[in-house]
Amino acid sequence: MKADVGATDERERSRSASPRTGHPLATKTTALAMTAVTFALLIGGFPLQKLAHQGLNPGNLLTLPFALVGAIVAIRQPRNPIGWIMLALAMLFLTSTDAGLYAVRSFRIDHKELPLARLAVACTQLWVGLLVLLPLPILLYPDGRLPSRRWRWPFFVYVAACTAMVVGIGTKDVAAFTDRHIQVDSTGGLVSLDGNAKGPGAAIGALVFLLYGGLALSFVFAQFLAYRRSSGDRREQLKWLMSGSAIGIVGLAIALSPIDKAIGNVVSLGILAVPLSMGVGILKYRLYDIDRLISRTLSYAVVTGVLIGVYIGMVTLATRALPLSSPIGVAASTLTVAALFNPVRRRAQRVIDHRFNRARYDADATIAAFTSGLRDAVDLDQVQRDLVDVVNRSVQPSHVAVWINAG
């Protein structure tokens, strides 16, 4: 009877800890429908770009991982609001860009009002949905619940600030329906919105935006505090979030730096690590590999940065300071960098494993200590006990057996 009561209590705790949306529309069918609409908006943007005489918008492709991860999470865990939030922000952003292209075609190229063109102008401001929804998965990660009760009031203040921003933008967009003649900029938004950025309203809007930014940063701080207090699967999930966020921030910073545009576009794909890492963490797939993933990512990033710096420095030195022709200098620099790859990689791997992959570092240290003391050991029973202890600590097998050849 006691066992049954204990099992019942455990089930109650499990149910109370599970996220609840409580909405009848949170179903697999709804997730599939939202995903289909998102892909339709993405595909429909290509002909609209040609009609508006504009190039490919990289932001459209960057929303695709949010939509895919959101769809998978919403289908597999419909009670978790994070999947629905990711799907919604992708839909809102794509709707905004498609509406902007349609408005540009109507008012800047054709110079006539096409059907629903004014509604398209108003919908160009739906990009604010991305701004509003993007910090929420960070706060609600990984189970769709607030980190603790103390974050209820900051969450409510965040909702109020976002509501004020949406109402402010929506009030200005009413001009798309009330003005007799309207003008749009290259993104399809109202030109008259730029002239409203003055007076007390602008000051209030700036304060609301600062409040929004401060609260969004506090959500990151909340997860950092949760990481320090966490253990087990929860800690591994937060590692996925932090590693993906770090890759995304580094990629964004490099993309915004004054480098080649093509390289910047490639590096900006690091932003995709944010939704992907969140999806992996939520679905709890191979969480035990995260330490190794972090250490490998950091080590190869460090090695790449060091070797690129050495290569650029040597090419500059060989072609400008030394009397060498350009092909010879480039060839010599390439061979030098190739020779440095393995030594630099091993050194960087040791340093980073020491900080981020303690399991491997401790296992290597344990084996090294055992082999160094083995040379002076004379007691076979003690060697056997030490060997079993080293195997248990470094490999952690389910069973250990030692076979000794008596012959």
ZAKOL-374218 format. One line per 8 residues: number of its first residue (from 1); their letters; for each residue x, y, z of C-alpha. Coordinates in steps of 0.5 Angstrom, whole numbers. Example, Ala and Ser with C-alpha at 12.3 -4.5 7.8 and 13.67 -1.06 7.14 Angstrom:
// residues 2
1 = AS = 25,-9,16 | 27,-2,14;
This chain:
// residues 407
1 = MKADVGAT = 0,0,0 | 6,5,2 | 9,3,-5 | 2,5,-9 | 2,12,-5 | 9,13,-7 | 8,12,-14 | 1,16,-14;
9 = DERERSRS = 5,22,-11 | 10,21,-16 | 5,22,-21 | 2,28,-18 | 9,31,-18 | 10,29,-25 | 3,32,-27 | 4,39,-23;
17 = ASPRTGHP = 11,40,-26 | 9,39,-34 | 7,45,-38 | 0,46,-39 | -3,50,-45 | -10,48,-43 | -12,50,-51 | -16,46,-55;
25 = LATKTTAL = -13,48,-61 | -6,46,-59 | -6,39,-63 | -2,36,-68 | -7,38,-74 | -6,46,-72 | 1,45,-72 | 1,42,-79;
33 = AMTAVTFA = -3,47,-81 | 1,53,-78 | 7,50,-82 | 4,49,-88 | 2,56,-88 | 9,58,-86 | 12,55,-92 | 7,58,-97;
41 = LLIGGFPL = 9,65,-94 | 16,63,-95 | 15,60,-102 | 10,66,-104 | 16,71,-103 | 20,69,-108 | 15,71,-114 | 14,77,-110;
49 = QKLAHQGL = 21,79,-110 | 21,79,-117 | 15,83,-118 | 18,88,-113 | 25,88,-117 | 28,86,-110 | 33,81,-108 | 33,75,-104;
57 = NPGNLLTL = 32,77,-96 | 36,73,-92 | 32,74,-86 | 26,69,-89 | 31,64,-90 | 33,65,-82 | 26,64,-80 | 26,57,-83;
65 = PFALVGAI = 29,53,-77 | 25,57,-72 | 19,54,-76 | 22,47,-77 | 24,47,-70 | 17,50,-67 | 13,45,-71 | 17,39,-69;
73 = VAIRQPRN = 16,41,-62 | 9,43,-62 | 7,36,-66 | 11,32,-60 | 10,36,-54 | 3,40,-56 | 3,43,-49 | 9,46,-49;
81 = PIGWIMLA = 8,53,-51 | 15,54,-54 | 14,50,-60 | 8,55,-62 | 12,61,-60 | 17,59,-65 | 12,58,-71 | 8,64,-69;
89 = LAMLFLTS = 14,69,-70 | 16,65,-76 | 9,66,-79 | 9,74,-77 | 16,75,-80 | 14,72,-87 | 7,75,-87 | 11,82,-86;
97 = TDAGLYAV = 16,81,-91 | 11,79,-96 | 6,84,-95 | 12,89,-96 | 14,87,-103 | 6,87,-105 | 6,94,-102 | 12,96,-106;
105 = RSFRIDHK = 9,93,-112 | 3,97,-111 | 5,104,-109 | 12,104,-112 | 12,101,-118 | 5,100,-121 | 3,107,-117 | -4,104,-117;
113 = ELPLARLA = -8,101,-111 | -8,94,-112 | -13,90,-108 | -12,89,-101 | -6,94,-102 | -7,98,-96 | -8,92,-91 | -1,90,-94;
121 = VACTQLWV = 2,96,-92 | -1,95,-85 | 1,88,-85 | 9,90,-86 | 9,92,-79 | 8,85,-76 | 15,84,-76 | 14,87,-69;
129 = GLLVLLPL = 11,80,-67 | 18,77,-68 | 21,82,-63 | 16,81,-58 | 16,73,-58 | 23,72,-59 | 25,73,-52 | 20,68,-49;
137 = PILLYPDG = 23,62,-51 | 29,64,-47 | 25,65,-41 | 20,59,-42 | 26,54,-44 | 25,48,-43 | 19,46,-41 | 14,52,-42;
145 = RLPSRRWR = 14,55,-35 | 17,61,-32 | 24,59,-28 | 21,61,-21 | 15,65,-18 | 19,71,-17 | 19,72,-25 | 12,73,-25;
153 = WPFFVYVA = 12,80,-24 | 17,81,-29 | 14,77,-34 | 7,81,-33 | 11,88,-34 | 14,85,-40 | 7,83,-43 | 5,90,-42;
161 = ACTAMVVG = 11,94,-45 | 10,89,-51 | 3,91,-51 | 4,98,-51 | 9,98,-57 | 4,94,-61 | -1,99,-60 | 3,105,-61;
169 = IGTKDVAA = 5,102,-68 | -2,100,-69 | -4,107,-68 | 1,110,-73 | -1,104,-78 | -8,107,-78 | -6,112,-83 | -6,106,-88;
177 = FTDRHIQV = -13,106,-88 | -15,113,-87 | -10,117,-91 | -13,119,-98 | -6,118,-101 | 0,114,-98 | 7,113,-100 | 11,107,-98;
185 = DSTGGLVS = 19,106,-97 | 23,101,-100 | 20,96,-95 | 13,97,-96 | 12,101,-89 | 9,108,-89 | 13,114,-90 | 9,118,-85;
193 = LDGNAKGP = 12,113,-80 | 18,117,-80 | 16,124,-79 | 12,121,-72 | 19,120,-69 | 18,127,-65 | 15,130,-59 | 13,126,-52;
201 = GAAIGALV = 10,120,-56 | 17,119,-58 | 20,119,-51 | 15,115,-48 | 16,110,-54 | 24,110,-53 | 23,109,-45 | 18,103,-47;
209 = FLLYGGLA = 23,100,-52 | 29,101,-46 | 24,97,-41 | 23,92,-46 | 31,91,-48 | 32,91,-40 | 27,85,-39 | 29,81,-45;
217 = LSFVFAQF = 36,81,-42 | 34,79,-35 | 31,73,-38 | 38,71,-40 | 40,72,-33 | 34,68,-31 | 37,62,-35 | 44,63,-32;
225 = LAYRRSSG = 41,63,-25 | 37,57,-27 | 44,53,-30 | 48,55,-23 | 42,51,-19 | 40,46,-24 | 43,39,-24 | 41,32,-28;
233 = DRREQLKW = 37,33,-35 | 35,40,-33 | 43,42,-33 | 44,39,-40 | 38,42,-43 | 41,49,-41 | 48,47,-43 | 44,46,-50;
241 = LMSGSAIG = 41,53,-50 | 48,57,-47 | 52,53,-53 | 47,55,-58 | 46,62,-56 | 54,63,-56 | 55,61,-63 | 49,65,-65;
249 = IVGLAIAL = 52,71,-62 | 59,70,-64 | 56,69,-71 | 52,75,-71 | 58,79,-68 | 62,77,-74 | 57,78,-79 | 56,85,-77;
257 = SPIDKAIG = 64,86,-77 | 67,90,-83 | 69,83,-87 | 67,81,-94 | 60,81,-95 | 60,73,-97 | 63,71,-91 | 59,75,-87;
265 = NVVSLGIL = 53,72,-90 | 56,65,-89 | 58,66,-81 | 51,69,-80 | 48,62,-81 | 51,61,-74 | 44,64,-71 | 41,58,-73;
273 = AVPLSMGV = 44,55,-67 | 39,58,-63 | 33,55,-65 | 37,48,-67 | 40,48,-60 | 33,49,-56 | 30,44,-60 | 35,39,-59;
281 = GILKYRLY = 35,41,-51 | 27,41,-51 | 27,34,-54 | 32,31,-50 | 36,28,-55 | 43,25,-54 | 44,30,-48 | 50,27,-46;
289 = DIDRLISR = 54,29,-52 | 53,37,-50 | 60,37,-47 | 64,34,-53 | 60,38,-58 | 62,45,-54 | 69,43,-53 | 70,41,-61;
297 = TLSYAVVT = 66,47,-63 | 70,52,-59 | 77,48,-60 | 76,48,-68 | 73,56,-68 | 80,58,-64 | 84,54,-69 | 81,57,-75;
305 = GVLIGVYI = 82,64,-72 | 89,63,-70 | 91,59,-77 | 87,65,-81 | 91,70,-77 | 97,67,-78 | 96,66,-85 | 94,73,-87;
313 = GMVTLATR = 100,75,-83 | 105,71,-87 | 102,73,-93 | 103,80,-92 | 110,79,-89 | 112,75,-95 | 109,79,-101 | 110,86,-98;
321 = ALPLSSPI = 116,86,-93 | 120,80,-96 | 123,80,-103 | 118,74,-105 | 113,74,-111 | 106,73,-109 | 105,66,-111 | 111,63,-107;
329 = GVAASTLT = 109,67,-101 | 102,64,-101 | 105,57,-102 | 109,58,-97 | 104,61,-92 | 99,55,-94 | 104,50,-92 | 106,53,-86;
337 = VAALFNPV = 99,53,-84 | 98,46,-86 | 104,44,-81 | 101,48,-75 | 94,45,-76 | 95,39,-71 | 100,42,-66 | 95,48,-65;
345 = RRRAQRVI = 89,43,-65 | 92,39,-60 | 94,45,-55 | 87,48,-56 | 83,42,-55 | 87,40,-48 | 86,47,-46 | 78,47,-48;
353 = DHRFNRAR = 77,40,-45 | 80,42,-38 | 75,48,-38 | 69,45,-42 | 70,37,-42 | 72,35,-35 | 70,28,-36 | 75,27,-42;
361 = YDADATIA = 80,31,-38 | 79,28,-32 | 79,21,-35 | 86,23,-38 | 89,25,-32 | 87,19,-28 | 90,14,-33 | 96,18,-34;
369 = AFTSGLRD = 97,18,-26 | 95,10,-26 | 101,9,-32 | 106,13,-28 | 105,9,-22 | 105,3,-25 | 112,3,-26 | 114,2,-19;
377 = AVDLDQVQ = 108,-3,-17 | 110,-10,-15 | 103,-12,-11 | 99,-15,-17 | 93,-15,-12 | 94,-7,-11 | 95,-6,-19 | 89,-10,-20;
385 = RDLVDVVN = 85,-6,-15 | 88,0,-18 | 86,-2,-25 | 79,-3,-24 | 78,3,-20 | 81,7,-26 | 77,3,-31 | 70,5,-27;
393 = RSVQPSHV = 72,13,-26 | 74,14,-33 | 70,9,-37 | 64,8,-32 | 62,1,-35 | 56,-3,-32 | 61,-9,-31 | 68,-10,-30;
401 = AVWINAG = 72,-17,-30 | 80,-18,-30 | 83,-24,-33 | 90,-26,-31 | 94,-31,-35 | 97,-35,-30 | 101,-39,-35;
